[in-house]
Amino acid sequence: MVDVSIIMPVYNSEKYLEDAIESILAQTYLNFELILVDDGSTDNSAQICNQYMNKDKRVKVIHQKNMGISGARNTGLSNSIGEYIVFADNDDRFLPTLLEDNIKLIKEENADVVKFSVRYLKIDDTFTTEEVYKYHLSDGVYDKGYLISNYDALRRRGVFTFVWNMIVKKSLIQKNNIIFDERIKFGGEDNKFNYELFKNVNKLVCNSKAYYIHYRRVSHSTVVKFNINKAESSILIVDAEKSIVDSLGIDKSIWYKYLVEYISFIVNIIFDNRNTMSFRERVNYLEEVKRLNQFNIDINTKEILRIECSTKYNITTLLMLQGKYRLLDYLLRSYKKIRRQQ
């Protein structure tokens, strides 16, 4: 019986893939399977996966047409046989005792999930490495009551942000039919998965030690592309977080703070200069968003402005809810112009 299934989506990562795989095969804990899901790679990644499968029986390779990271992870989940699930990115690294230390914790505490700290390293075109920050958690064992009363603090500490810094019982995922949302293509798939997962978690262990190295690869020539689907993805994430907030009975004032942040993010996407929508199409889109149940804010103007959030977010939300789109467009353009001049 395999204890742990490690799921790694692979897509065009020939430069980094071997280091990522080697860091997993070098684990001090040996009873695991590594599932490499080649998601339609067009470089040498598929061949690298096959080479490792042929020389290490713990490596399983699945080749599929490109479905995106969520589709690849779902393929890995449906083909896993381990009691516990771990996720990995194809350009990151495990430290040697990640599995040994955290499997011990999850078994000793009979926990649903163990979350551990992460080191963030930024690498630029010259391969200069800079430690940006350590995503740090405090040691602790937390029950459902703690999750409810400290939801906001856990959220700010990033507990619900990523999936590659945890070990989770597979039975929890299966019992609650949790999968990655394949409609989300532009970030946020981890958040949605975590919200659905933690709605059902009864016991969480946090480990302050960093076991995972996440590389943020920065190219000076990279241009950030505009994509309207980021707004659609955000709407799906709002729905998922609203569900966990309602399920856990989180105070409405806390939810409104998150909702104001979400609304501001969506509005900024819609009023981005690169958006080819006409002004009327932008207004119609935001009017549709306002009609969705998860975007309902049942408080008055003064209360919106008092929400503990960025003033910019509060004003953006207020103007959207009041339908003052011309003024909103003008203020956002002015704000961006000032930022560029600084």
C-alpha positions as CSV (number, residue, x, y, z in Angstrom):
1,M,0.0,0.0,0.0
2,V,1.3,3.4,-1.0
3,D,1.1,6.0,1.8
4,V,1.4,9.2,-0.3
5,S,0.5,10.2,-3.9
6,I,2.4,13.3,-5.1
7,I,0.7,14.9,-8.1
8,M,2.8,17.0,-10.4
9,P,1.2,18.6,-13.6
10,V,3.9,19.0,-16.2
11,Y,3.8,21.4,-19.1
12,N,6.8,22.6,-21.2
13,S,9.1,22.7,-18.2
14,E,12.2,20.9,-19.6
15,K,14.5,23.5,-18.1
16,Y,13.4,22.8,-14.5
17,L,11.7,19.5,-14.5
18,E,14.6,17.2,-13.6
19,D,15.5,19.3,-10.5
20,A,11.9,19.2,-9.4
21,I,11.6,15.4,-9.9
22,E,15.0,14.7,-8.3
23,S,14.0,16.7,-5.2
24,I,11.1,14.4,-4.7
25,L,12.9,11.1,-5.4
26,A,15.5,12.2,-2.8
27,Q,12.9,12.3,0.0
28,T,13.9,10.5,3.2
29,Y,10.4,9.0,3.3
30,L,10.2,6.3,0.6
31,N,6.6,5.0,0.5
32,F,5.1,7.3,-2.1
33,E,4.1,7.4,-5.8
34,L,5.0,10.4,-8.0
35,I,2.3,11.0,-10.6
36,L,3.6,13.1,-13.5
37,V,0.7,14.3,-15.6
38,D,2.2,15.5,-18.9
39,D,-0.4,18.1,-20.0
40,G,0.3,18.1,-23.8
41,S,3.8,19.4,-23.6
42,T,5.4,20.4,-26.9
43,D,9.0,20.5,-25.6
44,N,11.1,17.6,-24.2
45,S,9.1,17.4,-20.9
46,A,7.2,14.2,-21.9
47,Q,10.5,12.4,-22.7
48,I,12.0,13.4,-19.4
49,C,8.9,12.1,-17.6
50,N,9.2,8.7,-19.4
51,Q,12.9,8.5,-18.6
52,Y,12.2,8.8,-14.8
53,M,9.3,6.3,-15.1
54,N,11.6,3.7,-16.7
55,K,14.3,4.0,-14.0
56,D,12.2,4.4,-10.8
57,K,9.1,2.3,-10.1
58,R,7.6,4.9,-7.9
59,V,7.1,7.2,-10.9
60,K,3.8,7.0,-12.8
61,V,3.4,9.0,-16.0
62,I,0.1,10.0,-17.7
63,H,0.1,11.8,-21.1
64,Q,-3.0,13.8,-22.0
65,K,-4.0,16.5,-24.3
66,N,-3.7,20.0,-22.9
67,M,-6.3,20.6,-20.2
68,G,-4.6,23.2,-18.0
69,I,-3.3,22.8,-14.5
70,S,-6.7,22.1,-13.0
71,G,-7.4,19.3,-15.5
72,A,-4.0,17.8,-15.0
73,R,-4.4,17.8,-11.2
74,N,-7.8,16.2,-11.5
75,T,-6.3,13.5,-13.7
76,G,-3.6,12.9,-11.0
77,L,-6.3,12.7,-8.3
78,S,-8.4,10.2,-10.2
79,N,-5.3,7.9,-10.8
80,S,-3.8,8.2,-7.3
81,I,-3.7,5.2,-4.9
82,G,-2.2,6.9,-1.8
83,E,-3.9,7.5,1.5
84,Y,-2.6,11.1,1.5
85,I,-2.3,13.6,-1.3
86,V,0.5,16.1,-2.0
87,F,0.7,18.6,-4.9
88,A,3.9,19.9,-6.6
89,D,4.6,22.4,-9.3
90,N,7.0,21.3,-12.1
91,D,9.5,24.0,-11.5
92,D,9.7,24.0,-7.7
93,R,11.6,21.8,-5.2
94,F,10.9,19.7,-2.1
95,L,13.4,19.8,0.8
96,P,14.5,16.2,1.8
97,T,12.3,15.7,4.9
98,L,9.0,17.2,3.6
99,L,7.2,13.9,3.5
100,E,8.8,12.3,6.6
101,D,8.2,15.1,9.0
102,N,4.7,16.0,7.8
103,I,3.4,12.5,7.4
104,K,4.4,11.9,10.9
105,L,2.4,14.9,12.1
106,I,-0.7,14.1,10.2
107,K,-0.7,10.5,11.5
108,E,0.1,11.4,15.1
109,E,-2.6,14.1,15.3
110,N,-5.1,12.2,13.1
111,A,-5.5,15.5,11.2
112,D,-7.3,16.1,7.9
113,V,-4.6,18.5,6.7
114,V,-1.0,19.5,7.5
115,K,0.1,22.9,6.2
116,F,3.8,23.8,6.2
117,S,5.9,26.9,5.5
118,V,7.4,27.8,2.1
119,R,10.5,29.6,0.9
120,Y,10.0,32.0,-2.0
121,L,12.9,32.6,-4.3
122,K,12.9,35.1,-7.1
123,I,15.1,34.4,-10.2
124,D,15.7,36.9,-13.0
125,D,17.1,36.6,-16.5
126,T,20.7,36.6,-15.1
127,F,19.8,33.7,-12.8
128,T,20.3,36.0,-9.8
129,T,18.4,34.5,-6.9
130,E,16.8,36.6,-4.2
131,E,14.7,35.3,-1.3
132,V,11.6,37.4,-1.5
133,Y,10.0,36.1,1.7
134,K,9.2,33.0,3.6
135,Y,5.5,32.1,3.7
136,H,5.6,31.4,7.4
137,L,3.0,29.5,9.6
138,S,3.1,29.2,13.3
139,D,3.1,25.7,14.9
140,G,-0.3,24.6,16.1
141,V,-3.0,22.0,16.1
142,Y,-6.4,23.5,15.3
143,D,-10.0,22.2,15.5
144,K,-13.1,23.3,13.7
145,G,-13.9,25.9,16.4
146,Y,-10.5,27.5,15.9
147,L,-10.9,27.6,12.1
148,I,-14.2,29.4,12.5
149,S,-13.1,31.9,15.1
150,N,-9.8,32.6,13.4
151,Y,-10.8,32.3,9.8
152,D,-9.7,35.9,8.9
153,A,-6.3,35.5,10.5
154,L,-5.7,32.1,8.8
155,R,-6.7,33.7,5.5
156,R,-4.3,36.6,5.9
157,R,-1.5,34.1,6.7
158,G,-2.2,32.4,3.3
159,V,-3.6,29.1,4.6
160,F,-6.2,29.0,1.8
161,T,-4.0,30.4,-0.9
162,F,-1.9,27.4,-2.2
163,V,-2.2,23.7,-2.5
164,W,1.5,22.8,-2.8
165,N,2.3,23.5,0.9
166,M,0.1,20.8,2.4
167,I,-0.6,17.1,2.9
168,V,-4.3,16.2,2.9
169,K,-6.2,13.0,3.5
170,K,-7.4,11.6,0.2
171,S,-10.6,10.4,1.9
172,L,-11.6,14.0,2.7
173,I,-11.3,14.9,-1.0
174,Q,-13.2,11.8,-2.1
175,K,-16.0,12.0,0.5
176,N,-16.8,15.6,-0.4
177,N,-16.3,15.2,-4.2
178,I,-13.7,18.0,-4.3
179,I,-12.0,18.7,-7.6
180,F,-10.2,21.6,-9.2
181,D,-12.4,23.8,-11.2
182,E,-11.3,23.5,-14.9
183,R,-13.1,26.7,-15.8
184,I,-10.5,28.7,-13.9
185,K,-7.6,29.2,-16.3
186,F,-5.9,32.4,-15.0
187,G,-5.0,31.8,-11.4
188,G,-7.2,31.2,-8.3
189,E,-7.8,27.5,-8.8
190,D,-5.9,26.8,-5.6
191,N,-8.0,29.2,-3.6
192,K,-11.3,27.6,-4.8
193,F,-10.0,24.1,-4.1
194,N,-8.9,25.2,-0.6
195,Y,-12.2,26.9,0.2
196,E,-14.1,23.7,-0.7
197,L,-11.6,21.6,1.2
198,F,-11.5,23.6,4.4
199,K,-15.3,23.8,4.6
200,N,-15.0,20.1,5.5
201,V,-11.8,20.1,7.6
202,N,-12.2,19.2,11.3
203,K,-8.6,19.2,12.3
204,L,-5.6,21.2,10.9
205,V,-2.0,21.0,11.8
206,C,0.4,23.9,10.9
207,N,4.1,23.3,10.8
208,S,6.3,26.4,11.0
209,K,9.3,24.8,9.2
210,A,9.8,25.5,5.5
211,Y,9.9,22.3,3.3
212,Y,9.0,23.6,-0.1
213,I,10.9,26.0,-2.3
214,H,8.7,28.0,-4.7
215,Y,10.5,29.8,-7.5
216,R,9.1,33.0,-8.9
217,R,10.7,33.3,-12.3
218,V,10.9,37.0,-13.5
219,S,11.9,38.0,-17.0
220,H,12.5,41.7,-17.7
221,S,11.0,41.1,-21.2
222,T,7.8,39.6,-19.9
223,V,4.7,41.6,-20.7
224,V,1.6,41.1,-18.5
225,K,-1.2,40.1,-20.8
226,F,-4.8,41.3,-20.4
227,N,-7.5,38.6,-20.3
228,I,-11.1,39.2,-19.5
229,N,-11.4,35.6,-18.2
230,K,-9.6,36.7,-15.0
231,A,-12.9,38.4,-14.1
232,E,-14.8,35.2,-14.8
233,S,-12.4,33.2,-12.6
234,S,-12.8,35.7,-9.8
235,I,-16.5,35.3,-9.9
236,L,-16.1,31.5,-9.4
237,I,-13.7,32.1,-6.5
238,V,-16.1,34.6,-4.8
239,D,-18.9,31.9,-5.0
240,A,-16.6,29.3,-3.4
241,E,-15.5,31.6,-0.6
242,K,-19.1,32.8,0.0
243,S,-20.0,29.1,0.5
244,I,-17.3,28.4,3.1
245,V,-18.1,31.7,4.9
246,D,-21.8,30.8,5.1
247,S,-21.1,27.2,6.1
248,L,-18.8,28.2,8.9
249,G,-21.0,31.1,10.1
250,I,-18.3,33.7,9.6
251,D,-19.4,37.2,10.6
252,K,-20.9,39.2,7.7
253,S,-18.6,42.2,8.4
254,I,-15.6,40.0,7.6
255,W,-17.2,38.7,4.4
256,Y,-18.0,42.2,3.3
257,K,-14.3,43.1,3.6
258,Y,-13.3,40.3,1.2
259,L,-16.2,41.1,-1.1
260,V,-15.1,44.7,-1.5
261,E,-11.6,43.5,-2.4
262,Y,-13.1,41.1,-5.0
263,I,-15.4,43.7,-6.5
264,S,-12.5,46.2,-6.8
265,F,-10.4,43.6,-8.6
266,I,-13.1,42.7,-11.1
267,V,-13.9,46.4,-11.7
268,N,-10.2,47.1,-12.4
269,I,-10.1,44.3,-15.0
270,I,-13.3,45.5,-16.7
271,F,-12.0,49.1,-16.9
272,D,-8.5,48.1,-18.0
273,N,-7.4,50.2,-21.0
274,R,-6.6,47.0,-22.9
275,N,-10.1,45.7,-22.6
276,T,-11.7,46.0,-26.1
277,M,-15.3,46.1,-24.7
278,S,-17.2,49.3,-25.4
279,F,-18.2,51.4,-22.4
280,R,-21.8,50.1,-22.6
281,E,-20.6,46.5,-22.7
282,R,-18.5,47.2,-19.6
283,V,-21.5,48.6,-17.8
284,N,-23.7,45.7,-18.8
285,Y,-21.1,43.2,-17.6
286,L,-20.8,44.9,-14.1
287,E,-24.6,45.2,-13.9
288,E,-24.8,41.4,-14.4
289,V,-22.2,40.9,-11.7
290,K,-24.2,43.0,-9.3
291,R,-27.3,40.8,-9.8
292,L,-25.4,37.6,-8.7
293,N,-26.3,36.5,-5.2
294,Q,-22.7,36.2,-4.0
295,F,-22.2,39.9,-4.7
296,N,-25.1,41.1,-2.6
297,I,-24.1,43.8,0.0
298,D,-27.0,44.5,2.3
299,I,-25.6,47.6,4.0
300,N,-25.9,51.4,3.4
301,T,-23.4,53.8,1.9
302,K,-21.8,54.9,5.2
303,E,-21.3,51.3,6.3
304,I,-19.5,50.5,3.0
305,L,-17.1,53.4,3.5
306,R,-16.4,52.1,7.0
307,I,-15.4,48.6,5.9
308,E,-11.8,48.0,7.1
309,C,-10.3,47.9,3.6
310,S,-8.3,50.2,1.2
311,T,-10.2,53.5,0.7
312,K,-9.8,52.9,-3.0
313,Y,-11.5,49.6,-2.8
314,N,-14.4,51.0,-0.7
315,I,-15.0,53.9,-3.2
316,T,-14.7,51.6,-6.2
317,T,-17.3,49.3,-4.7
318,L,-19.6,52.1,-3.7
319,L,-19.6,53.7,-7.2
320,M,-20.2,50.4,-8.8
321,L,-23.2,49.6,-6.6
322,Q,-24.6,53.1,-7.2
323,G,-24.1,52.7,-11.0
324,K,-21.9,55.7,-11.3
325,Y,-19.7,54.2,-14.0
326,R,-18.6,57.4,-15.7
327,L,-17.2,58.7,-12.5
328,L,-15.7,55.3,-11.7
329,D,-14.0,55.2,-15.1
330,Y,-12.6,58.7,-14.6
331,L,-11.2,58.1,-11.1
332,L,-9.6,54.8,-12.1
333,R,-7.9,56.4,-15.1
334,S,-6.7,59.3,-12.9
335,Y,-5.4,56.9,-10.3
336,K,-3.4,54.9,-12.9
337,K,-2.0,58.1,-14.4
338,I,-0.8,59.3,-11.0
339,R,0.8,55.9,-10.3
340,R,2.7,56.0,-13.6
341,Q,4.1,59.4,-12.8
342,Q,5.4,58.3,-9.4
